[in-house]
Amino acid sequence: MRLQASEIHARLGGRPVLQGVSARFDPGWTAIVGPNGAGKSTLLRVLAGLLQPDRGSVALAGRALADWAADERGRALAWLSQGGDTTGELTARETVALGRLPHTGLFGAMTPQDEAAVARAMALTECSAWAGRRLQQLSGGERQRVLLARALATEAPVLLLDEPTTHLDAPHQVALARLARRLAPTHTVVTVLHDLPLALAADRVLVLAAGRVQAHADADDPTLHAKLVAAFGGAVQVRTVDGRARVLPVI
């Protein structure tokens, strides 16, 4: 399912954050990267319909996002916010089950299909072992995996994940990258990432700087690599090692 942004302009606190951003997100995994303040999270919120742009539009599957009913959009598009929002009194499983609300409605009962979706999501994110524990009893990394499972439980074809690797240790960052790769053939996965080496594992990378798109290309594109280096003021370099692009700090 294609997601498309056209000439997006957005301000926060009166300050321009996005300035004429246009981008098309097709099925596959796209990583959005850029320096602090580039507008990455703001763009993801606009794509999710959580922030109305000052100008421009977003279309999902060729329809204006504003024309989608809330429950319909909730079944098509799942969102994970930066840092996540949690209620400490809920158990991990109860939290993941919230991802089924677009299917069950606020007061609807969970069906066997819903229960199966929750179980699959928890298995994919390796958080089934603490299904009965309350969120306040979990570490930051454990909570993050539960919140990712909540997004996956929607079974939406479009996943918008803002800093999904927050609090995750190295093995689970790798596991998340593998999961994104696994979902890429059948989903449109868009992730905001600060981890540049992980971003280059995506199919495509969008580089933002000062609220503008600097590049949007395949992750192995040399022109993209040059734009990436420039966006970070030369603080990183990209080298090809064993046929793969590697990001290295310049010290």
Legacy VTK file of the C-alpha trace (Angstrom):
# vtk DataFile Version 3.0
C-alpha trace
ASCII
DATASET POLYDATA
POINTS 251 float
0.000 0.000 0.000
1.582 3.261 -1.154
1.871 6.331 1.073
2.633 9.646 -0.604
3.447 13.094 0.755
3.146 16.082 -1.555
4.705 19.489 -0.855
4.369 19.233 2.909
4.968 22.422 4.906
4.651 22.260 8.694
5.494 24.535 11.610
5.971 23.797 15.302
5.780 26.644 17.788
5.783 29.072 14.899
9.054 27.679 13.548
9.188 26.116 10.060
10.054 22.427 10.418
9.116 20.930 7.059
9.533 22.964 3.901
8.086 21.473 0.728
8.688 17.791 1.510
7.508 15.395 -1.181
8.166 11.662 -1.015
6.572 8.396 -2.091
6.760 5.329 0.142
6.114 2.070 -1.676
6.038 -1.443 -0.193
9.436 -2.181 1.302
11.474 -0.701 4.115
12.390 2.994 4.040
14.585 4.572 6.725
14.337 8.325 7.363
17.565 9.826 8.687
18.997 13.283 9.318
20.582 15.444 12.002
18.693 16.578 15.098
15.973 19.064 14.226
15.787 17.953 10.593
12.026 17.275 10.846
12.094 13.476 10.818
9.551 12.843 13.584
7.363 15.698 12.366
7.236 14.138 8.905
6.243 10.778 10.380
3.456 12.416 12.398
2.160 14.097 9.255
2.255 10.772 7.392
0.281 9.169 10.233
-2.367 11.889 10.132
-1.531 12.987 13.679
-0.350 16.436 12.610
-2.079 18.533 9.979
0.419 20.291 7.698
0.135 23.998 6.993
0.235 23.150 3.301
0.456 20.028 1.248
-1.284 16.665 1.427
-0.829 12.987 2.238
-2.441 10.173 0.249
-2.768 6.537 1.276
-3.431 4.055 -1.539
-4.287 6.959 -3.803
-6.899 8.482 -1.446
-6.394 11.601 0.619
-5.582 10.500 4.159
-8.192 12.951 5.473
-10.885 10.995 3.591
-10.228 7.785 5.500
-12.540 7.052 8.436
-10.654 6.711 11.725
-11.284 2.968 12.143
-10.515 2.296 8.481
-7.262 4.216 8.738
-6.421 2.389 11.972
-6.633 -0.944 10.159
-4.458 0.309 7.296
-1.797 2.268 9.167
-0.039 1.505 12.464
2.032 4.029 14.392
4.754 3.753 17.028
5.667 7.078 18.601
9.129 8.085 19.756
9.473 6.881 23.332
5.994 5.365 23.178
2.966 6.036 25.360
2.286 3.484 28.071
-0.064 2.900 30.960
1.923 1.215 33.689
-1.039 -0.646 35.174
-1.688 -2.628 31.995
0.029 -5.944 31.445
2.204 -6.479 28.405
-0.461 -8.598 26.748
-3.230 -6.082 27.495
-1.065 -3.385 25.929
-0.476 -5.402 22.760
-4.198 -6.185 22.565
-4.871 -2.439 22.203
-3.533 -2.829 18.690
-6.723 -4.732 17.835
-9.043 -1.815 18.686
-9.480 -0.783 15.022
-10.863 -4.294 14.440
-12.897 -4.854 17.610
-14.055 -1.327 18.395
-13.782 0.178 21.857
-16.229 -2.211 23.534
-16.018 -5.212 21.225
-14.910 -8.625 22.464
-11.693 -10.205 21.256
-12.248 -13.018 18.762
-9.959 -16.027 18.281
-8.569 -14.184 15.252
-7.720 -11.169 17.439
-6.111 -13.384 20.072
-4.024 -15.072 17.388
-2.873 -11.693 16.035
-1.752 -10.623 19.525
0.126 -13.884 20.035
1.878 -13.570 16.658
2.939 -9.980 17.350
4.356 -10.881 20.766
6.239 -13.828 19.292
7.732 -11.666 16.542
9.056 -9.157 19.087
10.099 -11.811 21.619
8.013 -10.461 24.479
5.670 -13.413 25.083
7.610 -14.478 28.173
6.378 -11.523 30.223
2.823 -11.309 28.837
1.354 -11.141 32.342
3.741 -8.557 33.788
2.727 -4.902 34.126
4.560 -2.360 32.000
5.916 -0.586 35.074
7.728 -3.817 35.955
9.558 -3.961 32.613
12.836 -2.426 31.532
12.913 0.256 28.854
13.917 -2.256 26.196
11.217 -4.699 27.231
8.571 -1.969 27.114
9.775 -0.926 23.669
9.329 -4.459 22.356
5.794 -4.546 23.806
4.925 -1.254 22.097
6.306 -2.533 18.812
4.161 -5.649 19.242
1.119 -3.417 19.766
1.775 -1.777 16.394
2.280 -5.152 14.702
-0.919 -6.534 16.258
-2.982 -4.175 14.109
-1.825 -6.213 11.095
-1.830 -2.940 9.141
-0.060 -2.983 5.757
1.646 0.350 6.571
3.910 0.647 9.624
5.256 4.037 10.746
7.861 3.556 13.468
9.559 6.532 15.126
12.869 5.471 16.676
11.812 1.829 17.170
15.308 0.898 18.412
15.086 3.183 21.471
16.288 1.287 24.585
16.993 -1.877 22.573
20.300 -3.665 23.028
22.398 -4.631 19.997
20.903 -8.130 19.501
17.365 -6.768 19.507
18.301 -3.901 17.184
19.504 -6.541 14.759
16.315 -8.541 15.363
14.237 -5.463 14.546
16.169 -4.932 11.302
15.566 -8.568 10.365
11.880 -8.172 11.175
11.655 -5.075 8.958
13.324 -7.020 6.155
10.879 -9.895 6.697
7.889 -7.538 6.488
9.224 -5.516 3.546
7.842 -7.700 0.715
4.255 -7.314 1.937
4.277 -4.082 3.979
5.217 -0.448 3.644
7.595 0.032 6.584
8.849 3.561 7.334
11.242 4.017 10.247
12.886 7.117 11.669
16.358 6.088 12.796
19.361 7.747 14.404
21.422 4.602 13.915
22.937 5.195 10.462
24.503 1.724 10.032
21.096 0.188 10.759
19.413 2.624 8.343
21.634 1.444 5.502
20.160 -2.044 5.962
16.841 -0.681 4.638
15.729 -0.885 1.009
15.661 2.873 0.638
16.857 5.841 2.687
15.391 9.327 2.840
17.803 11.995 4.058
16.274 15.096 5.664
18.130 18.260 6.654
16.677 21.632 7.639
13.187 20.408 6.787
13.999 19.502 3.176
14.614 16.220 1.370
18.289 15.975 0.470
18.115 12.508 -1.056
15.715 9.580 -1.360
17.231 6.537 -3.017
18.276 2.907 -2.683
20.453 2.339 0.369
23.451 1.341 -1.777
23.306 4.431 -4.025
26.676 6.307 -3.933
24.914 9.639 -4.538
22.764 8.991 -1.464
25.912 8.285 0.549
27.428 11.624 -0.487
24.242 13.468 0.536
24.221 11.596 3.841
27.769 12.678 4.611
26.926 16.281 3.705
23.767 16.295 5.841
25.855 15.385 8.890
28.486 17.995 8.137
31.184 15.467 7.323
31.041 13.905 10.788
30.561 10.477 9.171
31.888 8.729 6.106
30.445 5.873 4.068
32.724 3.139 2.804
31.990 -0.071 0.942
33.334 -3.079 2.818
32.779 -6.598 1.487
30.194 -5.245 -0.918
28.154 -3.448 1.768
27.987 0.221 2.685
29.351 0.961 6.152
28.975 4.198 8.094
32.036 5.242 10.065
32.527 8.250 12.358
35.147 10.810 11.452
37.223 11.478 14.558
LINES 1 252
251 0 1 2 3 4 5 6 7 8 9 10 11 12 13 14 15 16 17 18 19 20 21 22 23 24 25 26 27 28 29 30 31 32 33 34 35 36 37 38 39 40 41 42 43 44 45 46 47 48 49 50 51 52 53 54 55 56 57 58 59 60 61 62 63 64 65 66 67 68 69 70 71 72 73 74 75 76 77 78 79 80 81 82 83 84 85 86 87 88 89 90 91 92 93 94 95 96 97 98 99 100 101 102 103 104 105 106 107 108 109 110 111 112 113 114 115 116 117 118 119 120 121 122 123 124 125 126 127 128 129 130 131 132 133 134 135 136 137 138 139 140 141 142 143 144 145 146 147 148 149 150 151 152 153 154 155 156 157 158 159 160 161 162 163 164 165 166 167 168 169 170 171 172 173 174 175 176 177 178 179 180 181 182 183 184 185 186 187 188 189 190 191 192 193 194 195 196 197 198 199 200 201 202 203 204 205 206 207 208 209 210 211 212 213 214 215 216 217 218 219 220 221 222 223 224 225 226 227 228 229 230 231 232 233 234 235 236 237 238 239 240 241 242 243 244 245 246 247 248 249 250
